[in-house]
Amino acid sequence: MMNDQSGLCLICNAEMTVGDRGNLAVHVDHNHEDGHVRGLLCARCNNGLGCFQDDPELMVAAAAYIMRDQMIHKKEK
């Protein structure tokens, strides 16, 4: 799986490290309902999904929140 992904996180494309416990350590991401493995993610992205409870609507709302803030700051400049 690591070779199939070229060693990159499927979300942020960061190069991941095997055996490291840092932000770029490899994590096997899976669906918590049925255990299906979705792919390999860096620790940062895997933890992010967990914080948002794998809820796509919540993640979209968070992205909209960040985008709205960025647009406000662009207008202020």
C-alpha positions in Angstrom: 0.0 0.0 0.0 2.9 2.4 0.8 4.4 1.7 -2.6 1.0 2.2 -4.3 0.8 5.6 -2.7 4.4 6.5 -3.5 4.9 7.0 0.2 2.5 10.0 0.3 -0.4 10.8 2.5 -3.7 10.4 0.5 -5.0 13.7 1.9 -2.1 16.2 2.1 0.5 14.4 -0.2 3.2 14.8 2.5 6.0 12.2 2.3 5.3 9.8 5.2 7.9 8.1 7.4 7.7 4.5 8.6 8.4 3.9 12.3 8.3 7.6 13.2 5.9 8.8 15.9 5.8 12.4 14.6 3.2 14.2 12.4 4.3 12.4 9.3 4.2 8.9 10.7 2.2 6.4 8.6 -1.3 5.5 9.9 -3.6 2.9 8.4 -6.9 4.8 8.0 -10.1 2.7 8.2 -13.8 3.0 8.3 -14.8 2.7 12.0 -18.2 1.2 11.1 -17.0 -1.9 9.1 -13.2 -1.8 9.5 -12.6 -1.3 5.8 -9.1 0.0 5.2 -9.3 3.3 3.1 -5.6 4.0 2.8 -2.5 5.3 4.5 -2.5 8.8 6.0 0.0 10.9 7.9 -0.7 11.2 11.6 -1.9 14.8 11.2 -4.5 13.9 8.6 -5.6 10.7 10.4 -6.0 12.6 13.7 -7.9 15.4 11.8 -10.4 12.8 10.5 -10.8 11.5 14.0 -11.4 14.9 15.5 -14.2 15.4 12.9 -15.6 11.9 13.6 -15.3 11.0 9.9 -18.3 13.3 9.3 -18.1 14.8 5.8 -20.6 17.5 6.5 -18.7 18.6 9.6 -15.4 18.7 7.5 -17.1 20.7 4.8 -18.4 23.2 7.4 -14.9 23.5 8.8 -13.5 24.1 5.3 -16.1 26.8 4.7 -15.2 28.4 8.0 -11.5 28.6 7.1 -12.3 29.9 3.6 -14.6 32.6 4.9 -11.9 33.8 7.3 -9.4 33.9 4.4 -11.7 35.9 2.3 -12.3 38.4 5.1 -8.6 38.9 5.6 -7.9 39.3 1.9 -10.5 42.2 1.8 -8.8 43.9 4.8 -5.5 44.1 3.0 
